[in-house]
Structure formats: C-alpha cells, structure tokens
Amino acid sequence: MSKIGITYGPMFLGLQDISAHPVDHLAVAKVENLVNPKDSPYQLHPTTTDCALQLFGPAASRGQPHSFVKLLLPQYFGEIYTKRPRPNLKLELSSSVSVTGWGAIHGDAFAIAGSEVVLKLLYVHLVPAADNSAADIDPVQAIESSKRLVGAPSSTMAHLEKYRKWLAGHVQQANTAGYEAVDDASHIFTLSSAARLQLIEETAKQMENYNSAPVGRAIIRTFENSVDIFTGKADALDLLMQDEILRKIGDLVAKFWDFGDFLGILSHTKPDLKILEIGAGTRASTSLILDSLVSPSGERAFHSYTYTNISAGFFVQAKERFKNVPRMKYSTLDVSKDPAKQGFELGVCDLVIATNVLHATPYIGETLVNVRKLLQPEGRLMLQEICSSEPTQQRGDGESMLTFLGTKWFNFIVELTQAGFNGLDAVVYDEKVPYYTNATMIASPHNIPKANNKRIPVLSTAPTCSAAARLSNSIAKHGFEIEFCSLTDTPKPNQDVISILDLEGKAFLENVPETEFNLLKAFIASLKSSGMLWMTKSAQVEALEDGGTFERALEAFEKFQARCKDLEVEPDFEYAISRGVIHVPRFQWVSISDELFSRKEFDALKTLEIGKRGALKTLQRVERPESKLTGDEIYIEMRAAGVNFKSVLITMGIVDNYIGDGNGLGRIFNSRNSSFLPEIMREANGYGLDVVLNSLSGDLLHASWKCLAEFGKMLENGKRDFIGQGQLPMDPFEANRTFYGVDLTLYVDRRPLVINSLLERAMEWCSQGAIQPIKPVKYFEAHQAEDVLRGMQSGQHIGKLVMVDHGARKFIYLSRSGGKGKDDAALVDELREARCTAQIIAGSVVNKADVQKAIAQAKYPIAGILQMSMVLKDASFPNMTYEEWQDAILPKIQGTWSLHEAFASQSLDFFVLFSSFAGLIGHWGQATYASANTFLDAFAQFRHSKGLLASVLDISIIGDVGWVS
C-alpha cells in the first residue's frame, strides 16, 4: 500500500494473518480489539473499521501485490452495523468483493468476535482515486533506451548528451541501489531484451486505463524515437505535440491543483487585478485559473488578463478557447529578455503566473529579474514547476530540475532574492515525500520601506487604558512608539492618526456631550490632507479577538497610510479584524430576477404527497388541476392546517389518506409511557374514568383500557392496533365496560349529516369559549412539512402543530404626527379596503414612555416590529450643529434601543430594521444619516448574538416610492 501513497501509522497497521483466495475475490484477517469498555466511547474503535476497509484491497487483488496498483476510496455505504465486542477478544475480519471493468469494487465486510458479529459493512462501493502523479521513470524503459543509444552517434545538442548520461545513471542505480517504487529492480537486468520490450508494452497498456495515460504515451513515443531524436531525424517537441500529448500532460498536471482559495482572496482584496501569464501555451492551467477568477455574482474578477507565449502560434487556438472571456489580451513575450524592449509596461502587473515554463529559460536569475520588472510593488508571482526527488527534466543550461528545486534549493532562493523578491512566501507540493511531482510557489517583491515617522499619533482620552497599552505593545514590536494626543490638540501635518476613543469604554459618540462633539469636529477639520483610522469594537462581522488583534490593526494602518488617491479603484476605507484575519468589504452584483424566481410563490394548486411510503425525505408538492365548484360547494382559502399523529401514519403508509382530525383536552398527563395510569387513578379516587378517548397503541392501549371505570365507555380513534390486529383482555367487559372503535373519516364519507351536526355543535362551543385551541402552538412554514411530521413521529410535541401562510391583517403605527399627516387618512382607508385594521398612536420612538404607551394601547398582541424611523438633517460634518446631529441620530439609534428593550421579554416573529445603502458606502453631506444606518446594520448582528430575531434592509435609491421619489 505504501507504494501507491498509502502510509499508515502504528494505530492503523492492525491487520494480522492476512490471507486471500487465489481465484475468488475473498480475503480474511485478524485484528486486535482496541476498545476498552471502561473508558472508550466507541462501540468499535475507528481503526478497526478502517482495517475492514483495508481488507478490500487484498480481496480485490486476490492477495497479489502487483495487482494492487490503485488507491481506492469509499464512495457509498449501503448499511453499517456495529456492536461492542466483549473485551480481550481478537476480531476475525472477512471481505468479499466484485471488481468492475474500470477498477471500482463493490463488496461486503464483516468482523466477528467469538460467535458474535460486531461489524457489518454492506453494499460498499469503492472507486479509484484520481491519479495524482505522472509516471515515474521506468527502469525497464531506461535500460532499453540506454541500450539503444549506446551505438547512436554523439548529438550536437548538449542537452541530449545530458539526457544520455541521465539515462545511464538510472540504469546504474536500478542495477545497484534499486528503486524505492519498483520491487527487485535489479531482476530486470536478467531479462532478455525481448522480455523487457514485452514488459514495456504491457505497462503501456495498463497506463491507458488511468488518468496518467498521456504521460505513458509520451514516454513510449520518446522511447520508440530516441535514436532518431539523437541523430536529428526527429524533433522531440514535434513528436509530443502530435495527438495533443503535450497539452494533455499539461491538463493532467494542472488538475492536481485548486487555485480557487488563493485567487479568490487576491481578487477580493484587489478587484481590478492586472494579470499576466507567461508561456500560457496549450496547458489547462489557464482555464482553471480563469474559472477561479469569478466573483460570487458570476462577474470576472480581474481588470485584464494578458496571455503570453514566446510564439504567436498558440494564439489562434487560445482566442477560440477563451472567446467568451472578456478583457483577455494576447501578446508574444520572451521572458528571458527585457520586457520593456518588447513593448510591455513595467511595474503594473498585480499577478504574474508562470506554470512549468521558467525552468526552460537559459538563465533563471535573469528571467526572475525580468519577471520582477513586470510586477507592481504589491504584486505577486505564482510560480509552478514540475519537481521530484529524482532529476526528471533538463534545463537549457544543463542543470536538472533536481538542482532547481531539489538539492540546491538554497541557490534558487538566492537567485530569487537577488532578482528583487522577498524569497518565497509559500511553497505547496502536490503530494507528500517522496510522491510529489509538482510544486506551486508564491513570491512577492522586496520593497524598500518608506521613511515613515517612527512616532504614531494616537487619539485618546484615557492613555492609561488597556486598549492603549495593548496597542502600544504591538506598535513597539515593529519599532514604532505611540505619541498620545487629545481632542484639544492640533494634529501634526501630513501624519495619519489612530483613534482609540471607541475602545476606552462605551462608544465615544453614544450620548456625546455637545462640548466633546464640537471638539471632535474641530479635530477632524484640522486633519486637512492627513487621515484618521478610527478603531471600534465588533460591529459588522463576528470579531472574536485573539492575541494578534492589535498586530493586525497595525497592518491595516500601514495599508491605510499607503493609500493612493490616483488609483482607478478607490482605496479601502474600512477593515474588520476577525480571528486574526483582516477582512475588507466588497459589493457583488445580484440578479433581482434570479433572486425573486427562487422565492416565487406559484398560484397553481398543489397537494403534499409522499413519494415512497415510510420515507419522509420523499415528501413532495405535486400540482393538481383546480376543480370547479359544483352544487352547494363553497371555496375555502386554507391559511393553516393542523397535523396530528394520523398524518404520520398516512406518510408511513399505515393508513390511507382521507381527511385529518384532532383536538384535545385541558388536563394533560404524560402519554409517552404508562405513568399516566396511576396518576389518572389517583385523580379519579381509584374509581377510574367514565369515558376514555384513546389514540395510544400497543402496551399503552392496555394502560388506557385499565383506566376505564365500571360501566365506562372507551372510544378508540387510533388505527395502529386495528390494522395490526391488536388484542384486549376480556375480563374488564364483565363490569359492563364498552369499547368503541371510531374512525371519523368514515363518518365524513358515509354519515355526512352526523358530521355536520357535530361540527355545528363544536363551533357553538368554540364561540362560547367552552373549548379553546391547545397550547402551546408551534408554527412552521409550508416548506417545513417534513420537520413537522418528524416532530409528530418522535412524540416530542404537545397539542397541535400548525403550518401558516403569513397574512398580516392588523397594524399599529407609532408616529409623531399621530395620524394627523396629510396622507394618514388615505392610508387607513386603503388598509380598510384590503380588509385590514390600522391603529395609529401619537408618540416618538425615541421616548421609551411612548413606546410603552403604544404597547399598552394595542388592541391585539404585537407579533413583529418594522423600525422605519428617519429624520434627515443633511450637512457636512464640520458645519453640522449638535442639534442637527441629535435629530438625525436619535430616531434610528435611541429609537431602536427603545423597541429592543420594550420587547426584550416578548417573543416576536420578526424585527425588521429599515436601513440605507448610505450606511455602507457613505455620502458626502450625510454623515449623520450614514452613521445612523451603520448602527442599524451592527444592531442586527447584536440581536443575533443574543439569539434574537433581526433583519436589516439596506435600501438604495428607489424611484417610485420613498423619500427620493
């Protein structure tokens, strides 16, 4: 198993005494029971289950190691059964499989402890893992190639002579030291040439069944034409271009990688990426990279993508392949030469990509210098190269890839550093040692730091607070120190400031006195061309602090200081730090039609049906034609449907569907066990009940039967025992007890007059208040039908479960105008026409007493809140009066707090905050309006953190309704 990349640790090396049938796909083994019944939470230790899966390999290969050449991964388990075995027993494992034509297997595995089955894995499907490695050098092919080239004349090309020596080295290694991945490599030398050729042919045929088939074809084609290549009669590149072998190898290597996370973060941080790919050629990496550069809304997340190659011959195919990708550019580039002399603008690329191409340039050091010229100071180089623990590829200067990315790795780092990079930021291999074949590296340019002032101004009213101390410590680690300033100081020119006013206790602007408000205005106005980084506590995202929060804040400040006003895209003016990571906000385009379509409510009539009786997962809504009313029928619009245990029996296929029934009684006992029997008898003074209305089954039916007093009557409205042919003891009938079986669905069908009379009587009792709905009532949306039925099935419910279609009909308004506005009367009339009621109460949401008054005067219970308060006092912040600030801020901030506190102990169906897009982007002259709406966005997060409902609607400009219209 280790030869195909499966390396087990000591805990998983549990199989003992493995044996396999030589003809049938059967295998048996033994394994120790690692579960200690005293302290283990496992029925069966996970390593034991893994050993059972391991046994599928010997069964599939009939115990022949050379046939076990592919890693198999479980895809499906039909059934898993486990049981805790007795201690100190060794488990006996067995497996049987069938093998498909493409390498997948289906089988079963069992584990027996003594005479007990403790593990069953039934109907297990395992499939071959995608081939993750190109073919290694085959010693058989190396021997034959070397033999063929012995008599070939010396090549005039230096790299071919290097290749000849390389082959000879592999031949010697195979004969003396052997190969880690090849058993008994020296045995190959004892074979005849014909036998080796046959072995090569068989191996080539086997490779055709795997993803790495193009690699095998390339090896065979090179082998078959090796003499012609050395004598100059054939060109290796031309041979490998035939049948697109080279492109397919590139596609294979590219598929090993997923660039999505890296490119997603990079394009999110800088949406206007300028990307240049060197030596794009025919590889699939370009397609994979472009697929990763797509925003969540489907937009291409880059400004331009320049596709380059040393030859323009690739462009025709590439332009056709990427004809639907916007902002693609095509240009020839020889990266071994100065790009400026080839017409490229220097220092503008955000990302340069080089996939398996830089090794082919004559001098890697000069090549890296040219790449650095293309990058802007904050750019990145994404470099990918084939590498191996064996030197498998030749560079133009004769050094192998082993030199480039192997034993002389340090030399490459030196070259990279001398070319103007900070070494390597990251290196990722496609596999663990020794199975890796490819490495992806990220490098960033080295930039000379600007001569920034070593003293950072920090605005604070409490320089001794903990926030100031933590920030000071973080800044000191980077060689800076804090220079505290207050609101009465004048900021130094051309020097950005960090404000920690919001970290010194409560939010600085919460109920800020007029004096401090005016001081803040004056301080901000005196900043002029300088900026301020205002630090706040968690607001927009879940910001769990760690020890590096202030370290990240300093990074954000450095990025803030490096802002440039001349960029095509505005610099970031907002950062959030969560779990030690700096986040930046981005807007994404959304298709309104797509969003609405996913929520569209269709008018067609639908009925809820079960696809497969007993499987609640198969619940589905099926459209049915609308029937026309006939005779004395009337149309009823259903807003709610009660669900009872009979609904569960219907979906489980126990009874036929017809019509639902169900109601209840006021006094409730536990009906999930027989404890209700003694409690009822105690309540009935030992006499029993005159009437028992029962829906329980099994043993609980018998308990209900025992509750019946002499001359009592029991009405059975359950169906399970009827269908299951349940039995009752006969002796209670001696005391004149009567048992009735009642199915109201039959009354509906065969005794409609009786049902009509019963319904009339029930409605009369309801109107008189003699009967009331069972409490509590749990509400579900229609799409939660499966959850409702599962809740009923589990028995974890009291009374009725109800699904509702929200149809609001009663409104209460709290308004300063109190219904005296010019449009208020028209609104009330319009609501009345829609069969709604409206109650308008005069008052301000800012005033807690007014909010309490509205609650007290409400004619109906308040189910939800729409916070739509707004006062506009537009003015630039330096020219704004304290009164204008208060008037605009308080309705949204203090008003929202008033509502939150007034309903703190009340369960609401919704709490909707009407905010504005201005709170996300800000508008000149609307500082108060923007900040108030930013508060609403944060307040929704606050309520969520308390487990309370809250939704916020950030409204943009609307043409037909609202303030703008």
N, C-alpha and C positions, 0 to 999 in steps of 0.2 A: 504493500500500500504506500510505503514511503516513496517509492519510485514514481508514483503518479501524483505526488504532492500532498498525501495524507500523512501527517506526522502526529502520532498520538503521544500524550504524556502518560506517566505511570498509572494514573487513575483509569485511563481508558484502554490500557493494554490488559484487558481482563479475560480474553478468550484463551481457553486451555484445551488441550486434547482435541484439536480441530481435525475433522475428517470429512471427506466429501465423496459422493458416489461418482465413479468414473464415467458413468453413462447418463444417468438421470441428474437433473439439477437439484440435488439434495445435499444438505450439509448438517452436521451436528457438532456440538462443542459443549464445554462446561465453563461455568463462571462462578466466582465466589459471591455469596450474598453479603453485600456491604451494608445492609440496613440493620442498625441496632434498634430493636423495638422500644428501648427505654428512652432514647433521646432523638430519634430520627422522625422528621415529619413526613417521610416518604412511605408510601405503600411499597414501592420498589425503587431502588436507587436509580437515578437517571443514567448512570454509566452502564447499568445492567441493560436498560432499554437500548442504549447505543450499541452495546455488544450484539444484541439481537439484530440490529440493523447491519452491523459489520458482517454478520454471518451470511447476509445475502450475497456478498462478493464471492466467497468460496463456492456457494451453491451455484451461482450463475456461471462461474468459470470451471465448474466441476473439479475444483481443487488444483487447477493448473495455473501457476503464477503468470506464465507468459500470455495467458488468455485474459488476465485481469489487467487491462490497459486503460481503462476509462473510469474516472471518478463518477460515481452515481449519487444523485441527490434525491431524497424523498419528495414526491410531489403530492401524494394523496394517501390518506389512511382511511380505509373503509370502516374499520372497527378497532378500538383499542380497549383491552380489558386488563386490569391489574388487580392483584391480591397480595396482601402482606404474607410472605412466607414465614414458616417457623424458623427461629434462629439456628445458626450453626449447620445449615443445610446447604450443600453445593447445588447450584441450579444446573439443570440439563437443558441446553438450547437446541432447537432444531428449526430448519427453514427449508422451504421448497419454493421454487420459482419457475416461471416460464420466461423465455427471452424472446423479445421481438426482433424483427429484422434490422431495426435501426439502433439497437443497443439498449433499449429500455427493458425493464423487467417488471413482472407482476408476481407477487408471492405472498406467503404467509410465514409467520414465525411464532414459535411457542417456547415458553420456559416452564419447566416442571420442577417442583421442589418435593422430593419424596414421591407421593402419589397425587399431588395437587397441581393443577395448572395455575400458575401465578402470573403469567403474561401471555396475552394473545394479541398479535398484530395481524389483522386480516385485511385482505384486498389492498395490500400496499403497492403503490406504483412508484418506481424509481426511474429517473431519466438521466441520461448522460449530461454531465456539466459541459457548458460551452468550453471548447478547447482554448486554454489561456496561454498557450506557449507555442511559438514557432518551433519547427523541428530542429532538434539539436544536431550537431554534426554526427553523422552516422559513421562509425569506424569501418564498416563494411565498404561503404561508398568511398571513404577516404583511401582505403588500401587500393581499391581498383582504380581510382582516379590517379593516385600517385604512381601506380604501376604503368598506366597508360602514358603518363607524362615523362617517364624515365627516358624514353627514347626520343621524345619530342625536342626539337632544337630550342635553344635559349630564345626567349622573347625579347624584343627590343623595348618592351614596356616594363618599367621597373616594378609596377605593382603586380604584374603577373608572375614575375620571378619571386616576389614576396609570397604570392599565393602558392607557388610550387613548394617553397620552404615550409610554409604553414601546413600544407598537406603532409609533408614528410614528417613534421613534428607530431602531428596527430597519429600517424602510423606508428611512430616510435612509442608514443605514450600508450596507445592501445596495446602494444605488444609487451611493454614492460610494466607500466604502472596501472594499466586498466582504466576503465571508465566508471564513474560513480553510477551512472544511469543505465549501464549495459552490463548484464551478467556475463562473466567469463569472456571478456573481450579478446583475450589472447587466443581463445579457441578458434576465433575467426581465421587466424593465420594458418591453421591446419587444414582449412578447406581448400578445395580446388577453385580455380578462377571461375569455372562454370557454376560451381555450387554457390559462390559468392554472388555471381550475377543473378542466379535464381532467387537468392535471398533478398537482393535489392529489388527485384521485380515484385516479389511477394509483399515486401514492406511498402512499396509504392502503391500497390492495390489496396492495402489496408488503410493507408492515409486518405484515400479517396472517400472513405466513409466519415471523415471528420472535418471539422471547420478549417483545419490547417492544411487541407488538400492543396491549395495554391503553393504553399511552401514546398511540399513534396514534389510538385510538378517542376518548380524552379530548380530544385536540387537535381532531379533526374535530367532535365534539359541541359543544365550546365555540365553534368557528368557525361552525357552522351556526346556533347560537342566540345569537350575540353581540349582535345588535340587541335581542332580547327580554331578554337579561340586563341591558343598559344601560337599557332602558325600564322595568324592574321587572316585566315579564310572566313572567320565568322566574328561578329561583334556580340559580346555578352549582353549588352543593353538591348540590341535589336532582338535577340532571341527571347529575352524576358518580357519585351513589350508585346510579342505575339500572344494572341489569345488573352490579352489584358492580364497576364500573370502578375506583372509588377503592380498594377493597380489593385488587384485582388489581395495581394500581400499587404499593401498599404491599408486597404479596407480592414483586413483582419487585425492588424496591429492597432488601428485606430479604435476598433470596437472594444479593445481592452479597457478603454478609459471613459470616464464620465466627467466632462469639464463643467457640468451644469452648476455646481455649487460655487466654484471659483469665479466663473464668468458671470453668474447671476449676481454675486456680491459686487463684483467690479462694475458691472453695468448699472446696478442700482446706485452705487456711490457716484458714478460719473455717467449719466445717461447719454452724453454726447461723445462717446468713445470714438477715437480715430484709430483704426486697427489696420495693420499691415502684416500680411502673411508672406514669408519668404519661401520660395521654392514650392508653391502650392501643388503644382503638378496634377497627378491623377488620383491622389490619395483621398480616402473618405474623411480624413480629419477635417477638411474644410466644411463638409456638410454637417458633421457632428458639432463643430464649433458654432456654425450659423444657427443650428437648431437650439443651441444653448443660449443664444443671444436674442431671446424673445421674452418680452415682458409678460406678466400675468394677464394683461389685456390683449395679448397677441401682437403687439407692436414690436418691430425690430428695434432692439435696444442698442443702437450704435448710430453714430453720425455718418461714418464712411467705413468701408471695408475694401482695402486695396489688395488685390490678388496678384502676386508677382511670381515670375519664373525667369530663369536665365534665357529661356526660349519662348517666343510668342506662339509656338506651335500648339501649346496646350490651351490657348485662349478660346479657340472656336468651340471645343467641347465644353469648356468651363462656362462660357456665356450661355450655351444652350441649357446646361445643367442648372444654372442659377438665374435663369431669365426672369423668374418671379420674385427674386430677392432685390429689393430696392437699395439704392446707394452703393452698388458694387462698382469698383473701378478695376481696370486691368492694365498692368504695366510690366515691361521687362526690367529685371534687376539682377545684376551680378553682385552679390553682397560681398564678394572678396575685393571689390573695388569701391572707390569713394562714391557714395550715393548722390552727393551734391553734383558731381560731374555727369550723372545720369538723369538729371532733371528732378530729383526728389528734394522737397523742402525738408530741412533739418530741424530737429527738436520739436516736432509737432505730434508724433505718434504716442498714443496712450498705451498701446499694447502692440508688441511685435511678436509674432508667432513663427517659430522655426521647428518644423516637425521632420526629424530624421534627414536633415539637409546640411547643417553646418559642418558635420564631420567630413563632408566631401570637398570642402574648400581647401586650397593649398596650405594656408597658414591660419590656424584658428585664432591666433592673437589679433591679427589684422582684421579678420572677419568680425570679431567681437567689438573692435573699435568702431567699425562701420555701423554695426547694429546700434551701439550707444549713441552715435550721431543722430540716428533717426528718432530716438526717444526724447520725449519732453521730461523735465526734471522729476515729475511724479509718475512717470510711466513704468511699465513692466515688460520684461522679456519672459515669454513662456517657451522654453526650450525642451524638445523631446528628442531622445536619441535611443536607438537600439543599443543595449549593452548586455553583457553576460559575464559570468565568471570565467568564460573561455573567450579568447580573441577571435570573434567570428566575422569581422568585417574590416576592410582595409581602407585607410585614408590615403589621400593623394601623396602625402609626404612619406608614406611607407609605414607610419605608426598605426598600430591596430586600435580598435575600439577599447581593447583592454587598457591601452596606455591612456586613452582619452577619458574613460570613465571607470577605470579599474585600479591597477596597482599604482599608477601615477596620478591619482585623483587630485593630490595636492597641487600638481603642476597646472591642472585645469583651473583650479580655484585662483592660483596666482595669475594666470592669463586673464581670467575674468576680472579680477581686481585691478590689474594693470590697464585694462580696457576702460575702466571708469565705472565699474559696478561694485556694489557692497557685498561681493561674494554671492552666495546663494541664500535666498530667503526660505526656500523649501525644496525638498527632493522627495519624490514619491516613486516607488517601484511598483511594477505590476504584479509581482509575486514575492514571496519570501526567498531568502537564500536557500539553496542555490538555483531556484527555479525561475528567477526573474529574467526577463529578456528585454525590458524596456524601462526607461526612467523619464519622468517629467520633472522639470526644474523651473523654478520661478526666481528671477533675479531683478533687482531694482537698481537704478543708477545711484552713484555716490554723488551727493551734492554738498558743496561747501556751505556750511551753515552761515546764515546772515549774522552780522554783528548786532544782535539784539541786546537791548538793555538788560542787564542781569538783575535789575530790581523791578518786580512786577507790582503795580499798584493794585491794591485790593480794597474795595469799598466796604466798610463795616462800621457798625455802631457798637460792636462788642468784640474787640480784638482778642480778648482772652477766652472766647467761647470755644467749644470743642471743634466746631467746623473750621474755625480759623487755625487751630493747632494742627489738625489733620492736613489741611491744605498747605500749611507752611512746611510740614514734614515732607510732603510729596514734592513740593517745589524745590526744597533743599537737595533732594536726591539728584536733581538734574542741574545742580549748580546755580540755581536762582535763589533769591530771597524775596520776602514779602515786604512791601512798603505800604503800611496801612494808611488809608485816608478816610475822611468823613464827608458828610454831605455839605459841610460848611467850607471844605477845601476847594481849591481850584485845580482841576486836573492838569497834569503836565501836557504840553502839546505833543502831538504825534506819538502818543503812548496809550495803547489799549488798556482797559481797566477790567478787572474781575469783580463782580458784586456778589457778596455772600449775605446780603441783607435778608433774604428769604430763608437762610439756614440758621438764623440766630434765635429761633423760637417759632412764633407764629408768622404767617406770611406778612411781609412788611406793609403791603397795601391794604390789608384787612383792617377796616375801621381806622385808616391812617388819619391822624390829625391834620388840620389844614396847614399848620406851620411846616411839618415834615413833608407834606405833599408839595408845597411851594419850593422847599429846599431841593427836593428831588428834581423838579422841573428845571431849576436853575443849574444844577449839576450836569444834567443831561445836555442842556443847551450849551454849556461851556465846553463840552467834549469836542465840538466842531468836527474836524475830519477824523478824529480818533473814534474808537468803538468801545462798546461795553459788552462783556459776556456775563449775562445775568443768570446765576445758578439758582435753581429752585429744587424743591423736593419732587418726588414722583408725581407725575400729572397725566401724561398721555399713554405711557406703557407701564407694565409691571416692572418696576425698577428695584429689584432685590439687590441691596448693597452687598459688596464684599470688600476685602481689604484694598482692592485696587481702584475703587470708585474715583478717588481724587487724582490718582495717576491718569486715569482715562480723561478726567476733566482737564488736566494739563495738556494732554494730547489734543483735545478739542480746541483748547485755547490757542495752541500753536497753529492748528489748521485755520482757526479764525483770524489769526494775525497774518497768515499768508494769503488772505483773500485778495482777489483782483477784480476790480470793477469793470475791466475791459473784456471779460470773458463773454462768449456767446450765451452761456448759461450762467444765471446768477449764482453767486457762491451760497453755500449753506449758511442759514442764519438760525438754525435750530438743531439741537442734538439731544439725544436721550441715551442715558447710560443704564444698561440693564445686564446684570450678571457679568459685569466686567467688560461688556462689549458696547462700543459706540454705535448708535443707530442714527440714521438720517431719514427724514420723511420724504416720500415721493407720492405723487398723484398718478393714477392709472386711468386710462380711458375705459369706459364701460359702455357696452351696448344696451341702451334702455330697452329696445325691443326684445333682446335675448333675456334680459333680466325679468321683464314682465311676462314673457312667454313661459318661463319656468314657474311663474306663480299664477298663471291664468286659471281662472275657475270656469270650467266649461258648463254650459247650460244643459247639456244632454243629461237625461235621466240615467242614473247608474245604480246598480244593486251590488251589494257586497257579497261575494261568493268565495267559497273555499275551493281551491284548485284540487287539492288532494285531502280527503277526509283524514283528520288526525294530524295534519302538518300545518300549524298556524302560519308558517312562513309563506304558504301559498295563498294567503288571503289576497284577493284582487277585486278591483272595481270593474264591473262589466256593464257596458252601455246596453240599454234596452229601449225599444221603441215606446214612445209615450202613447198610452191608450186613451181613447176619447171617453168622456163621461157619458154614461147612458142612464136612462130611467131616473131613479131617485138618488143617484150617486152625487156626492159633492167632492170638491177638490180641497185637500188639506195640505198646507205647506208645513213640512216637518222641520222643526228647529232643533229638536232634541230627541234622542232615542234611548230608552232605558235598556240596560243589559243585565241579564241575570244568569244563573247557572245553566238554565236550559240553552242559552246561546252557546255556552261552552260545549254542551252535549251535541248540539247541531254541528258545530265546526269539527268536533271529534268524530263525527259520523255515527253517533249512537242513536240519535233520533232524527226524524225528518224535519225540515224547516217548514214552519207554517206561520205562526204569529207569536209574539212574545207576551209574557205576563209577569207579574211580580209586584208585591207590595210587602209591607212588614208591620210589625207590632212595636209598641213603645218599649216594653221591658225586654232587655237583651241579655241572654246568657251565652257562654262560650259554646259554640256548636261544633268546634273542631275536635272535641273529644267528649267522652261520656260524663265529664264532670257536671254537666247540666242536670243529670238525673237526680243526684242527692240534693242539689240546690233547689230544683223545682219542687221536689217532695217536701223540702223544709218550708218553702214559701206556701205550699198548699196544706201545711199541717199534717203531712203524711197521708192525706186523702187522695191526692192526685188531681188531675185536670179533667174537666168535663169535655173539653174539646181540644184536640191536638191537630194542628195543621202542620204536616211534616213534609220535608223535601230531602231529608238525610237518607243515606243509603248504608248498606252493609250492617256492621255492628251497631252503628248509631241509629239505624231504623229500629232495632230491637230495644235500644235505650229509650227512644221516643214511645214505643209501644208500652213500656213499663211505666211511663208517666201517666197513663190513662186511668182515670178513676172508674169505679163500678158505674155501669150504665153510660159510660162515656163514649164519645164518638171520635174516631181518628180519620182525618181526611188526608190521604196520601196524594200529593201533587208532584212527586218526583217520578222519574221514569226508569232510573237505572235498575232497580230491583225488579220492576215489571219485566223489562227486557231480559235481565239476567236470571229470571226465574227464581227470585229470592223466596225464602220461606219464613213463616212466622210460627211461633209456638201456639198451640191450640188452647191450652188451659185458660188463658185470660178471657176467652169467649164465654166461659162458664158464668162470669159475673156480668153478663149482658153487655159486654163491650162490642162496639160496632166498628168495622173497618171499611172505609170508602176509598175507592180509587177514583181520583178526579183528574181529568185532563181537559182544561178549558178550551184547548184548541178544537176538540170535538164539539163542544157547545157552540163555538163560533160557526162551525160548518153545519151542524145538524140541529141546534137549538138556538137560532138567532134571536128569537123573542125572549128567551130566558136571559141571554147575554145583554140584550137591550135593557131589560128590567134591572139587571144587576148594575150596569153602567149608570143608569139614571139614579139609582139609589146611592152609588159611590160618589157621583157628582154632587148630590144633595148633601151628603155627609161632609164632603170637601168644602162646600160653600158655607156650611155651618161651623167649620173648624173642628168638627168631630174627628176627622182624620187629617194628617199632615204628612208631607214628604219626610222620608227617613233622613236623619242627619248622621254623619256629615255627607255632603255630596261632593264627589270628586269629578272634576271637569277634564275632558280630553278633547283634542282636536280630532276631526274625522280621520286624518291620516294615521292616528294612533290606535286604530281598531285592534291591531294585533296585541298591543300593550294592554288594552282593556281586557281582552279575552284571556290573556295570560294571567292578569291580576285576578280575574274571576276563578281561573283554573287553580291558582295557588291557594285560594281561600283567604288571601290577605285583604279582605275588604269587609266593610260593614254597610249594609244597605245597598243603595242603588249607585251605579256608575253611570255618568251621563256624558255624552258627546254633544257639543254645541257648535252651532254655526253662529259666530258673533253677529248680533244685530242690535246695535245701540239704539235706544229709543228715548232715553231720559238724559237731559243735560242740565248742568248747573254752572252758571258763569259768575266769576268774581271779577268785578270791573270797577274802576274808579268812577266811571260815568254812571254806573248803576242802572243801566237801561235807558238813559236819557240821551244817548247819542242819536244822531240823525238816522242811522241805519239799523238801530237796535230793534225797533218795532217791526221793520220788514223782515229781519232775521227770525224773530219769534213767529211771525205769520208763516214764513216759509217752512220752518220746522213743524208747525202745526199741520200744514198741508201734507207733510211727509209722515203724519201720524206720530210725531214726537212731541215731547213736552220740554219746555225750557224754563228754567228758574234763574233770574238774574238778581244778584246780590251786590249792593254797593260796598266797595271797600278796596283797599290796596293789599296786594300780596306781600308787600314789604312789612306790613303791620301784622304781627302774629295774632293779635286780638281779632282782626278782621277775618283771618283765615279760620280761626276757631268759630267765629260767628257764622261763617258760611257752612261749616260742617254741622253746626247745631241746627241751622235753619233748613238744611237739605231735607226734602220730602222723602227721599229714597236713599238707601245705602250707597255710598260712593265707591264705585268699582275701580276707577282709574283716574289719572291726572294728566292733563295736557298743559304744560307750562309754556305759554306763548307770550309772556310779558315782554314788552320792548318800549324803550324810550330812546330816541335819537337826539344826541347833542353833539353834532359833528363839529370838530375844531382841531387844529393842530395842537399837539400836546403842550408845547411851550406857551401857547396863547390860551389854553383852556383854564377856566375858572374852577375852583374847588366845587362850587355848586353844580356846574355842568358835569363834572366827573361823578359826583354822587347821584345826580338824577339819572344818568345813563347806566351806572353800575348797579345800583341797589335793586331794581326790579328783577334782574336776572340772577344776581348773586344772593342777596339777602332774601329775595322772594323765593328762590329755590330752597334755601335753607329752611325757611318758614314752612313750606309744604313738606319737606322731608321730615322735619321734627313733628309736625302735626299728625302725620300718618305713620310715625315710627312703629307703633304697636298694631297697626292695621294691615291686613294682607290685601294688597292691590293686584289687580290683573295687569296693569301697565302703569308706567311712569315715564311719559314721553317729554323730552326737552326739545324745544324748537330753538336751534342754534343757527349759525350762519357760516357760510364759506369764508367770511371775513375773519373768523377766528382761527382759520388755518393758514391763510396767506397774508392777512393784514391789508388795510387800505390806507393810503395817506389821508390824514384828517379824520380818521375813525379809530383812534387809539382806544377810546372807552368802549365803543361797540365791539371791536375786535377782542379786547381783553375779557369782556363780559362773556362773550361766546366761547372763548377758550376755556373759561371756567366751567361752562356747561359740559364741554367735552370731557374735562377732567372729572367733573362731578359724577358723570355716568360711570366712569371707572371706579370712583369711590364707592358708589352704591353696590356695584358688582362685588367689590372686595368684602362688603358686608353681607353678601348673599341676598341682596335685594334687587328687584327688577328695576331696570332703567334702560331707556333707549334715547339716543340723541340724533336729531335730524339736522345735518349741516346744509342749509338751504342756500342755493345760489340765486342768481337773478332770475326771476320768473316774470314773464311778460304779461300774463293775463290777470293774475291776482296778486295781492300783497302790496307792500309799501312802494316798491319800484313802479308798479303799474299805475 
